[in-house]
Amino acid sequence: MSNATIAILDFGSQYVQLIARRVRENQVHSLIFAPDVGPDALREHNVIGIVLTGGPASTYSDSAPRADPGIFDLGVPVLGICYGMQVACEQMGASVRAAGAREYGRTGLTLVVDDPLLAHVSNPTHVWMSHGDVVDGFGDEFATLARTKHCPHAVVKHLRRPFYGVQFHPEVTHTPEGGQILRNFLFEVCHAEGTWSAGSIIERSVANLRGQISGDLRVLCGLSGGVDSAVTAALLHRAVGDRLTCIFVDNGLLRAHERDRVEALFRGNFSIDLRVVDAERRFLSALAGVTDPQEKRRIIGHEFVNVFRHEAGEIPNARFLAQGTLYPDVIESGHSSAGKAANIKLHHNVGGLPAELGFELVEPLRDLFKDEVRRIGEVLGLPEEIVWRHPFPGPGLAVRILGEVTRENCDLLRVADQIIIEEIRATGWYRKIAQAFGVLLPISAVGVMGDGRTYADQRVVAVRFVESTDFMTADWVHIDPVVLGRISTRITNEVPGINRVVYDITSKPPGTIEWE
């Protein structure tokens, strides 16, 4: 039986990932689905509750998304949030109209009926509103549990079906007691057991891996040096022992000293069969003259296929390929159950790689967010340096070098990046930042060095620091300018070829975390 799951039906909410994470923070499994997912698909995932998200549409629009009516007959509790409340209430007989007075921001909420959904919530309390439509015309099928000044039905429940609707957003921090409302829904209404923990995830993953990789069959795992592939390898090693072979491809696009670090960890600490492939010349040759970001990713994925195909031929009974694919990778690549996400960028570890190689795919982290992977890594005994290491893109420095990827450009950026990491570690900022790196820009900047003008042979590095929990959204870090000053001084003094440093203050959205 699969994990007891809360299904998040995404109607286009900017908070959909946040809702999924809020559920998991309470040790309950959650997955995101398309808004029109059918009841049979939800049954397959052992769904014990459903959340309908907010969204930008109005229910009276011809193009407004609707839920499959069958989900309301599953017998599991449903919680509609904002638009999710409106569309569900309309589908069950109520009406939706434009509000006489729109509500945006912090709003007072008055509870009018005691109910398990609102247990332990202060009366009155404050909630975060963001709506221009309201639900009315309930008839005798619904009961109103709470109201605001301009929204007489701010919390409702259906009297025959296990449905609740809230017009506000309990998932955001601006609703101070929203966490309590979500906990009430999970534990008082859905009767979740709260078993989604690092230990239970490891136990299930190991059991699933042993069932999938049976007999004397072997599994290959591509190591990158980051926490995702490291946790994948550690899980596999616990599950299948010496039937695991890890392959580390030194493609010339790595961080400084990456190869030495990986060899020390997996050969020294875990005694794992590790094969190191020196493929720098191969990758850089294939990337020569290429400047388009998606083409870079495609080429790097193709070269990884060729390298793995050759290495696999040297390993008898190698039938499986393990990858450290995470839930955000799956969503951003358009492969999620939600089925609505745009293909923001290609991930060479999502999609075609296993098919080209002829392997059966193993992805033990596919449904996990980054913070969950870190907790699993700690339980598995991985060193702190690996567990809390900042993410590094699969295509490596190739997508942090804007323009052509050359050995010279890689070396420039490697040194600059090492300085960035050294300085934020030394000043205590490393663990406060989710991801930190430099980007080598394809422009020259006028400078003065040694009383002389510099230009043609000098480059610009952009420093990027973001704070995030799920990497689906991120904000730039308001870091101490003194730290930025130290970084700039060291890079311009110690890296010949760079005479200017700039700081990126773009959030995600509208930008992405990586520049390419």
Buried (B, 14 or more C-beta within 10 A) or exposed (E): EEBBBBBBBBBBBBBBBBBBBBBBBBBBBBBBBBBBBBBEBBEEBEBBBBBBBBBEBBBEEEEBBBBBEEBBEBEBBBBBBBBBBBBBBBBBEBBBBEBEEBBEEEBEBEBBEEBEBBBEBEEEBBBBBBBEBBBEEBEEBBBBBBBBEBBEBBBBBBEEBBBBBBBBBBBBEBBBBBBBBBBBBBBBBBEBEEBBBBEBBBEBBBEBBEEBBEEEBBBBBBBBBBBBBBBBBBBBBBBBEEBBBBBBBBBBBBBBEBBEBBBEBBBEEBEBBBBBBEBBEBBBEBBEEBBEBEEBBBBBBBBBBBBBEEBBEEBEEBBBBBBBBBBBBBBBBBBBBBBBBEEEBBBBBBBEBBEBBEBEBBBBBBBBBBBBBBBBBBBBEBBEEBBBBBBBBBBBBBBBBBBBBBEEBBBBBBBBBBBBBBBBEEBEBBEEBBBBBBBBBEEBBEBEEEEEEBEEEBBBBBBBBBBBBBBBBBBBBEBEEEBBEBBBEBBBEEBEBBBBBBBBEBBBEEBBBBBB
